[in-house]
Amino acid sequence: MRKKRILLLSEGFGAGHTQAAQALSVSLRQYYPGLTTRVIELGAFLHPTLFPWIFNAYRRTVSTKPHLYGKLYRFQYMKSLNPLTQLALHRILYSQTDEVIRQLRPDVIVCTHPFPNLVVSRLKKSGLSIPLCTVITDYDAHGTWVSSEVNRYMVSTAEVKQKLVNRGIPADRIQITGIPIHPSFWQHNNREEIRLQYGLKRMPTVLVMGGGWGLFDNDLFMDDLIKWREHIQLIICLGRNERTLQQLSNDPRFQHPHIKLLGFTKEIDKLMDVSHLLITKPGGITCTEGLVKGIPMLFYKPIPGQEEENMQYFLDQGFGEPIISGQTIDVRMRQMILEFASDQEIDGIRPSLQSNPDDNYDPRSCSQAIIELLN
């Protein structure tokens, strides 16, 4: 008997969309071993030369002209892409998608980015009968996600569900599952072993993420942060931004035994377990990972649009605060030092969602919602 196949389609416009797809892939195979999964960044897969250039241009625009991006986000907020744009997207960028689907023969298609979601929706209008599941990876529902052809939406909160209902999506097609994250974030790691692995000390520790999105282009922010290096341990994750990693490695200010500079790593879950504070851009995936780990957060300059909505959700829930000025960092550092001096370990600072009885945040919810489409 042929194994059931699930195709997960994403795009590289920010790492979060593909992280969600990969997290779902791992979860599905972990909870349902009889499945076969495949994750594809559709644009890069079909156009490996063109799309990396498009992704880099997008990143530069978002980093250097965030207000322009915010205007475009708000202008399109209540609308799907117009039919002409959808047609162009389909023909110019994804004309081969139908052939990919025919070759892979999935039983369910899952989209974690609006672009492949629009393309598959268009194929369904033309006769494709494969169920389509759409995972919204932020704490908001932009109009580009909306399509009547989607069989199931998976969303983070009841507020996001209501936004979709207000846009005409039937409520029974929307399931509140939380944003999917890798199963490793639901596990408890041995902190002493992690400190030994990374050469860390048992002291107040701050995890800083987002180096690929201009977080370290601001000298004032860096000065406000590293002036605490005698009292605070800093773990700075720069992802695949090798240029900035090299620059910081050569910067005397960062050559300190309490500063750990890291490139790309798959062990963010472990680093969160030994950290007392997360400083990050408010992306949906990273913030959800921090929420599940129960780590308080400081948010740095949200990109106008979905990051603002993400940040507002976490502010409303009391799980973080925005960095208004260097004083925000100073106050939080002093508080953390006092908490640590009182022997308050991480678990005493914020409760983790692992103790939350709400079934919507069960780590299996996302996988179960997809499996139901197979039956």
HELIX and SHEET records of a PDB file:
HELIX    1   1 ALA A   15  TYR A   31  1                                  17    
HELIX    2   2 LEU A   42  LEU A   46  1                                   5    
HELIX    3   3 LEU A   50  THR A   64  1                                  15    
HELIX    4   4 PRO A   66  PHE A   75  1                                  10    
HELIX    5   5 PRO A   83  ALA A   88  1                                   6    
HELIX    6   6 LEU A   89  LEU A   93  3                                   5    
HELIX    7   7 THR A   97  LEU A  104  1                                   8    
HELIX    8   8 PRO A  114  LYS A  125  1                                  12    
HELIX    9   9 GLY A  143  TRP A  145  5                                   3    
HELIX   10  10 ALA A  158  ASN A  166  1                                   9    
HELIX   11  11 ALA A  171  ARG A  173  5                                   3    
HELIX   12  12 PRO A  183  TRP A  186  5                                   4    
HELIX   13  13 ARG A  191  TYR A  198  1                                   8    
HELIX   14  14 GLY A  211  TRP A  213  5                                   3    
HELIX   15  15 ASP A  219  ILE A  226  1                                   8    
HELIX   16  16 GLU A  242  SER A  249  1                                   8    
HELIX   17  17 PRO A  252  PHE A  254  5                                   3    
HELIX   18  18 ILE A  268  ASP A  273  1                                   6    
HELIX   19  19 GLY A  284  LYS A  293  1                                  10    
HELIX   20  20 GLN A  306  GLN A  317  1                                  12    
HELIX   21  21 GLY A  326  ALA A  341  1                                  16    
HELIX   22  22 ILE A  346  GLY A  348  5                                   3    
HELIX   23  23 LEU A  353  SER A  355  5                                   3    
HELIX   24  24 ASP A  359  TYR A  361  5                                   3    
HELIX   25  25 SER A  365  ILE A  371  1                                   7    
HELIX   26  26 GLU A  372  LEU A  374  5                                   3    
SHEET    1   A 6 LEU A  35  GLU A  41  0                                        
SHEET    2   A 6 LYS A   4  SER A  10  1                                        
SHEET    3   A 6 VAL A 108  CYS A 111  1                                        
SHEET    4   A 6 LEU A 132  VAL A 135  1                                        
SHEET    5   A 6 ARG A 152  VAL A 155  1                                        
SHEET    6   A 6 ILE A 174  ILE A 176  1                                        
SHEET    1   B 6 ILE A 259  LEU A 262  0                                        
SHEET    2   B 6 GLN A 233  CYS A 237  1                                        
SHEET    3   B 6 THR A 205  MET A 209  1                                        
SHEET    4   B 6 LEU A 277  THR A 280  1                                        
SHEET    5   B 6 MET A 297  PHE A 299  1                                        
SHEET    6   B 6 GLY A 320  PRO A 322  1                                        
END                                                                             
